[in-house]
Amino acid sequence: MARPQLTNSAARRLFLHRHLLGTPPSGPGKGDDLMAVIRGLGFVQVDSVSTVERAHNMILFARRPAYRPRALTRLLETERRLFEHWTHDAAIIPTEYYRYWHLPFERRRERLSQRWQSWQGGDYLAELDRVMEHVARHGAVRSSDLLQDAHRGQSGGWWNWHPSKAALEFLWRTGALAVSGRQGFQKLYDLAERTYPEAQAAPVPAVAEGIEWFCTEALNRLGFATSGEIAAFWAHVSPAEARDWVRDALASGRLEEIDVLGHDGKPRRGVVWPGTIEEADTLPPSPPRLRILSPFDPALRDRGRAERLFGFRYRIEIFVPAAQRTYGYYVFPILEGERMIGRIDMKADRGESRLEVARLWREPGVRASKGRLQKLEAELSRIARFAGCAEVHIAPDWLQ
């Protein structure tokens, strides 16, 4: 019997709606509205690169142009409605989900204990008690506050952490400490029970309940997925656990198998909640507005999935030698309606209060029409204001 089929246009529309890019980008971008955005996405990835603005701020701005970073800081550091931890990478997550992080805390404790001993030796283990005692007595600390004389001048890069830095990170990643704030982009660590007392005291779910939650919530946000994509969403259940969850949910009728058509017309098997195809057929078209996305936007995080759906191949070239780059150091993807139309090389020159646009690359078949360029210039003006720049400067040879 043939499996039900989700057309490529319906799949793209559903994908964009689930990633909160299928509706007009309106709303105050603070308080409950901002919480609803982050809850809808599941989490927002944190990244240190600030070519225009940091990744988490760009992600939120693409969905709420009224958003400003101080609104996120308030939710994180004052109201504690968000916490910072790991999914597939460093991320900002609703605190209401904190209890489920006890599963990755425990698993990470076992995994990191073995891995870091071969990397750090036993030095960081000897620091764990000292670090906990210091934080308990003195409150929030930066890694530099614990730096002992023997390690001064040692690089802070992850490959060369001093033992107390490694101890701090181990204690944070395994749940004993929490990130209570940041100074610049430097983390402040405090006791988890002092930073998130109610969340820390919440009942710890059993392993089976945790796997059920992570798999269910992943599929809710993906719309359609393979078991591998479900496992990778939060990166806290194994591929085998996700496969077992999918198998059992299919057997009980909770899920159904479908074929999802890619941009090239090829089908790929996946699973959905019953009624998802009908839901996709009733969704309104995504607004024609043009949006410049962060390279770490959740819609592009799974590069393979985005390429299959949109025919848009995107890779970060930060670590590629300059002479070997196809595009540039940090190039931003461009979404128009339900189509990825290109990428743009831009950078905020804060000294000159100017957003510098170096180059625009269009995808095949995308015309640089007057209307499209006007929409792009309007978006660049919005981003310039968001980044604190007074003007936009476009290079004469920017169109490719």
Secondary structure, DSSP 8 states (H G I E B T S, - for coil): ----EE-HHHHHHHHHHHTT-SS---S--SHHHHHHHHHHHS-EE-----SSS-HHHHHHHHH-TT--HHHHHIIIIIS--EEEEESSSEEEEEGGGGGGGHHHHHHHHHHHHHHHHHHHTTHHHHHHHHHHHHHHHH--B-GGGG--GGGTT---SGGG--HHHHHHHHHHHTTSEEEEEEETTEEEEEEHHHHSHHHHHS----HHHHHHHHHHHHHHHHSSB-HHHHHHHHS-S-HHHHHHHHHHHHHTTS-EEEEEE-TTS-EEEEEE-TTHHHHHHHS------EEE--TT-TTTSSHHHHHHHH-------TTS-GGG-SS-SSEEEEEETTEEEEEEEEEEETTTTEEEEEEEEE-TT----HHHHHHHHHHHHHHHHHTT-SEEEE-TT-B-
